[in-house]
């Protein structure tokens, strides 16, 4: 069994990794020639202000008194420059946003594996192309461009990373630090001839990264006074910097200014997904080479923003975020970044028509160069008779368009030349996408073959070893025919040779060769397949169709729950009706009432707002109080039920109750400390980490009777969950655990009702040494402590498929019950403030992921108990769960799309990643749940390990 699960884990890692080769490969190519506009630029220098996390609406709108929050920016829009909205793409994170702004391309999605800290592939940027660049701001952003630049012409000045503290009293200091240090820098330059000389060169860039707004948004929400006041601080700081620069350069009119943001932020203070509040960012530019404000009577925009912002009379020009890089390159006369896919927004330029046409022509040639390199790379890696070129942009068409555009420029038909260059750019971008996704269908077919083969093999394994379908067939696998083995070896050799002559990456060998041994294993079981088909034919067609319909409906409900959380509510309501369908209502009325109550109570959670959007610390305190009350009741019951209550057990129970009380205190005091802007108390931080660490150990000290061990796990992990909660979700594990305990009892009753005997095992399976007639039907008498005689496991029945489905449904409910984690913006950084407030993406991400996994582990522990009460092999039941999960994963694999909005594309990919991660994590957490339920540590003496 261990070997099988290791093999299954490896197979699923391959399936999981395939999505990165199919959808997440790097789009970047190298070997292009730099392209420079052959005319003098309008500006000698560029100043780029990036207000991290600033939403467009919050900047442009008027406050409740009808006044602007940014009078300097408002004055620029009305009297000096041009403005609009910059449309960003998913993922709306700082690193990808700045790459789009400064390098002109949308971040390689595979960089998520490195936490957006660096790109797996090197790239060119405006900063690299500049003569000199000076930058001030966050170390996370500045260092990535300084690191990637060639030479030593990039200078970065950043504060210490520990200053990025969400619990700090005043985080606007992150922005005032930037302004103050830039002022000091220019003041020192007047007395430094070498530096003064560099500052008066051409093609120089000043980059100011302003992180205060983003930090205040995470800490206090974008609707808070702190966030809005920070905008005023930035506006005033920019005004002073612009005035200082104009004074330093003697108002020479050769400075271009750009103010924008890398991404926005949701109302609940997060970003990363594709909500309009995250993707709509401000864009304001003025100075050398930029058009002055244009008064208009009407504008063609579908939204109502212009009237809300009182800017309907000033022309708004929206752009894509990647278009900013070619605009900046054109303004200061440096080559367009080699990897840029941005299209120069010529309507922003205040220059001659010739300059606009030449700049647009340069932009087209620069993107066309990428297309040519990509095509050449793909053509050289594929056999000539297999290669299918991009037909919309042949070599002859490229030359014709370039010649025609150049002819238009010579004839001074500048508008026609610009239009033709835009057409060429669109074709080149489509061609880049075509060659980038060239192998997608081929790889997808192989992954699907592997998926179907693996699911078929797992199903056959269940049928052969754990069911009665093949009762009349020998359980021994017959030796496969020599012809079958030779055929699959030949297929494998041909596939490997085909990949070898095409110089394919090593990962292609895995995806293409993996289905070969899997399908060989499937066809080896031909006798089992034949016997299973014969058995199915004995079923009445209507009954078989009914089972198939119910199974399909269940899978579809699970799939739809990834898109619509209320489907979980519908499923739980259906679960509440289960006792009436199976006659359990008559046999076990009290247990059935509990099942109905907790099913309906749990069904409320998916209808609640996503966690973090409406924080309420008193609900967390209330949840902790309920757990303490329940603990007192359980403790009283245990003392009454047990003849002798061991001191260690009592101390453990009291210590776990103390952990719950401490968690409540830490949550309450931390919340109020942060409200007063006094930061995270050090004592609270220490207590939080101790509680988190102890939650792994304390359950192992509890008795291994089923009820006591499960309740100990609940208490320990609830104490950690409370520390990670901000609102109603603190109640979720409690309600879920209550339903899980009732589920265990319901399964016991169901098994007895169906007539499957509770046979006494030679090793003491139930550990209560009673006959079936004397068994009191209470789960409390079961133990996790005894070895099992695996030869006594019963066969699978149709009802066991229902048990496996219940588990998968509860796991999905544990994932999505309090939020849609398929969307990155569902996470709330406030969840981790009891542990740390200084920005640390890996640690914060790990804590938020652990918060998601806690309900998952509680369900898996209940699953261990269900296996115990139903006398079912953990391998067989677990295999059924994997099959259901894999069918869901295959479903989402077909739903992955690379068209439509970026939100739809990102969501479709994240769904597949989540369900595959769930399958892999399920294997790992099954082991963790087994450890938590069966391992017994002794305070005094040696540890003992007990296996089911």
Secondary structure, DSSP 4 states (H G I P E B T S, - for coil): -HHHHHHHHHHHHHHHHHHHHHHSS------PPP---SS--S-SEEEEEEETT--HHHHHSB-TTS-BS-HHHHHHHHHT-EEEEEE--SS--HHHHHHHHHHSS---GGGGGGTTSS-SS----HHHHSSEEEEEE-HHHHHHHHHHSSSS-EEEEE--GGG-BTT-S-TTHHHHHHHHHHHHHHHHHTT-HHHHHHHTSSSEEEEEEE-HHHHHHHHH-TTSHHHHHHHHHHHHHHHHHHHHHHHHTTS-S-EEEEEE-S----TTS--SS--HHHHEEEEEEEETTBPPP-B-S----SSSHHHHHT-TTB-B--EETTHHHHHHHHHHT-PPPTT------GGGB-S-HHHHHHHHHHHHHHHHHHHHHHHHHHHHHS-GGG----GGG-HHHHHHHHHHHHHHHHTT-HHHHHHHHHHHHHHHHHHHHHHHTTTHHHHHHHHHHHHHHHHHHHHHHHHHHHSSTTTTS-SSPPPPPHHHHHHHHHHHHHHHHHHHHTT--HHHHHHHHHHHHHHHHHHHTHHHHHHHHHHHHTS-HHHHHHHHHHHHHHHHHHHHHTT-THHHHHHHHHHHTHHHHTTHHHH-HHHHHHHHHHHHHHTTGGGSPPTTTT--HHHHHHHHHHHHHHHHHHHHHHHHH-SS--HHHHHHHHHHHHHHHHHHHHHHHHHHHHHTT----HHHHHHHHHHHHHHHHGGGGS--BHHHHHHHHHHHHHHHHHHT--SGGGGHHHHHHHHHHHHHHHHHHHHHHTT---PPPTT-SSSS---TTT----GGG-BS-----GGGPPPP-HHHHHHHHHHHHHHHHHHHSS--TTSGGG--GGGGTTT--B--HHHHHHHHHHHHHHHHHHHHHHHHHHHHHTT--HHHHHHHHHHHHHHHHHHHHHH--SSS-HHHHHHHHHHHHHHHHHHHHHHHHHHHHHHHHHEE--SSS--EE---
